[in-house]
């Protein structure tokens, strides 16, 4: 079984798993040597991964308007592929995706996972910058989600690099991390 995951937007990327093992992972910025480029991950997948024909499932990170509205053609192509292969489409919240990446790529059977960044949109539409999760075997359970105005280390980082150190944030040089 092949599962693809796509993120269209800044830091455009995709990954494909085959029977739970990574087959390919592409971050657009690594190919063009610019930080935080905007892009269409499904289109990138079709161009850079020639064995895409048997992908059964795809996960998309919210907000999905980036894919469904801004990249309608590649989204329709991906949807057709998944439907033809009898698969499913899954939506994942921003910090849920970060937590899953951290936990499932670790060697731990159980762990506390904390995510901190400048912000993202969760499945319920909430904008967050800090979450905590409990990972056990192949499950992740959300423990706490903080709104962006409650705890935002990433926002502080962005302001420090921009206003204190006079460095650019965002494309093409990134947040100077």
C-alpha positions in Angstrom: 0.0 0.0 0.0 1.3 3.5 -0.9 0.3 6.6 1.0 1.3 10.1 -0.1 1.2 13.2 2.0 1.3 16.7 0.4 1.7 20.2 1.7 1.1 23.0 -0.7 2.2 26.5 0.4 5.4 27.8 1.9 7.8 25.0 2.4 6.1 22.9 -0.3 6.8 19.2 0.2 5.5 15.7 -0.3 6.4 12.2 1.0 5.3 8.7 -0.1 5.3 5.7 2.1 5.2 2.1 0.8 3.9 -0.4 3.3 4.8 2.0 6.1 8.4 2.7 4.9 9.5 6.0 3.3 10.0 5.7 -0.4 10.6 9.4 -1.2 10.5 12.7 0.5 10.9 15.9 -1.4 11.1 19.5 -0.1 11.0 22.0 -2.9 13.4 24.4 -1.1 16.2 21.8 -1.3 15.9 21.7 -5.1 15.8 25.4 -5.8 18.0 26.5 -2.8 15.5 29.1 -1.6 13.9 29.1 1.9 10.1 28.8 2.2 9.1 28.7 -1.5 5.5 28.6 -2.3 4.5 25.6 -4.4 2.0 22.9 -5.5 3.0 19.6 -3.8 0.7 17.4 -5.8 2.2 18.8 -9.0 5.7 18.4 -7.6 4.9 14.7 -6.7 3.7 14.0 -10.3 6.8 15.5 -11.8 9.4 14.1 -9.4 8.0 10.6 -8.5 7.5 8.4 -11.5 5.9 5.5 -9.5 2.9 7.6 -8.4 0.4 5.5 -10.3 -0.4 3.0 -7.5 -0.8 5.5 -4.6 -3.9 4.5 -2.8 -4.3 7.2 0.0 -3.3 10.8 0.3 -3.2 13.1 3.4 -3.5 16.8 3.1 -2.6 19.3 5.9 -5.1 22.0 6.6 -6.0 24.6 5.4 -7.1 22.7 2.3 -8.1 25.8 0.3 -4.4 26.0 -0.7 -4.9 22.7 -2.6 -8.5 22.7 -3.6 -8.8 26.3 -4.8 -5.3 27.4 -5.6 -4.1 24.2 -7.2 -7.4 22.8 -8.6 -5.9 21.0 -11.6 -3.4 18.9 -9.6 -5.9 18.3 -6.8 -8.4 16.9 -9.4 -5.7 14.7 -10.8 -4.7 13.4 -7.3 -8.4 12.8 -6.4 -8.9 10.9 -9.7 -5.9 8.7 -9.0 -6.9 8.0 -5.4 -10.5 7.2 -6.4 -9.3 4.9 -9.3 -7.1 3.0 -6.8 -10.0 2.6 -4.3 -8.3 4.7 -1.7 -9.2 7.6 0.6 -8.3 11.2 1.2 -7.4 12.3 4.8 -7.2 15.7 6.3 -4.6 16.4 9.1 -4.2 19.5 11.3 -1.0 21.5 11.1 0.4 20.6 14.5 -1.0 17.0 14.2 1.2 16.7 11.1 4.2 18.0 13.0 3.5 15.7 15.9 3.0 12.6 13.7 6.3 13.3 11.8 8.2 13.6 15.1 6.6 10.6 16.8 6.4 8.1 13.9 9.9 8.8 12.7 11.3 8.3 16.2 12.3 5.0 17.8 9.9 5.4 20.7 6.9 3.2 21.4 5.4 6.0 23.6 6.3 9.6 24.0 5.2 13.1 24.9 5.3 15.2 21.7 5.3 19.0 21.9 5.0 21.2 18.8 6.1 24.8 18.8 6.1 27.1 15.7 4.8 30.4 14.4 1.3 29.0 13.8 -0.9 26.8 11.8 -4.5 25.8 11.3 -6.0 22.7 12.9 -8.9 20.6 11.6 -11.5 22.6 13.5 -10.2 25.9 12.0 -8.4 26.9 15.2 -5.1 28.8 14.7 -2.5 27.4 17.0 1.3 27.7 17.7 1.8 25.2 20.5 0.3 21.7 21.1 1.1 18.6 23.2 0.4 15.0 22.2 0.8 11.6 23.7 2.0 9.0 21.2 1.6 5.3 21.9 2.3 2.5 19.4 0.6 3.8 16.3 -1.7 6.4 17.9 -1.5 10.1 18.7 -3.8 11.7 21.3 -4.0 15.4 21.6 -3.4 16.5 25.2 -3.6 20.3 24.9 -3.8 22.9 22.2 -2.9 26.5 22.8 -4.3 29.3 20.7 -1.8 31.5 18.9 -2.2 34.4 21.4 -1.6 32.1 24.4 1.9 30.8 23.5 3.8 31.5 20.4 7.6 31.0 20.4 7.7 31.1 16.6 6.0 34.5 16.5 8.6 35.8 19.0 11.4 34.3 16.8 10.1 36.0 13.7 9.8 39.4 15.4 13.3 39.1 16.9 14.9 38.3 13.6 13.0 41.0 11.7 13.0 43.9 14.2 16.0 43.3 16.5 18.5 41.8 14.0 17.0 43.4 10.9 17.0 40.0 9.0 14.4 39.0 6.5 11.6 36.5 7.4 9.9 34.4 4.8 10.8 33.8 1.2 13.5 33.6 -0.2 15.8 33.5 2.8 13.5 32.1 5.4 13.4 33.0 9.1 17.2 32.8 9.4 16.8 29.6 11.4 
